[in-house]
Amino acid sequence: MSTPTTATDHSTGSSSVPEPDGGPCSCLEPAEAFPAELGGLSMGELQVLHSRICRQLDRDYLTTPDGPHPCTTDRLQDVLGELDARDAA
């Protein structure tokens, strides 16, 4: 993603689940950078971001007794708002 990003530490103290092949994670963990301005992303970049957030939600529901991290749910709402705005345009 070419737009500036901001990273907010939302770590919960739990270790992240390692990927089997040692490659990058397809999820967007709460401690990872998130674009400050979604309007500057291409539709493809926005869709990839949406996919990574949804995968993180799935992971949280499966592995965290308390459910998804609030940061992840907030990010999903931001991305859905941007997608809705583009659909309405």
Secondary structure, 3 states (H helix, E strand, C coil): CCCCEECCCCCCCCCCCCCCCCCCCCCCCCCCCEECCHHHCCHHHHHHHHHHHHHHHHHHHHHCCCCCCHHHHHHHHHHHHHHHHHHHC
